[in-house]
Amino acid sequence: MSAPETTPSGGRAALTALAWIWVAVPFGYGVWQLLIKVVQLFSG
């Protein structure tokens, strides 16, 4: 019995990185917009 591979292959790692970017960019934009709105809300 061989041990399962723990490191993803090159294509799989690239796909995983792309998926994280696909999620992180809109999330980061949303957080940025939220901060802008919070500042506007509390600054009068």
Secondary structure, DSSP 8 states (H G I E B T S, - for coil): ------S--HHHHHHHHHHHHHHHHHHHHHHHHHHHHHHHHHH-
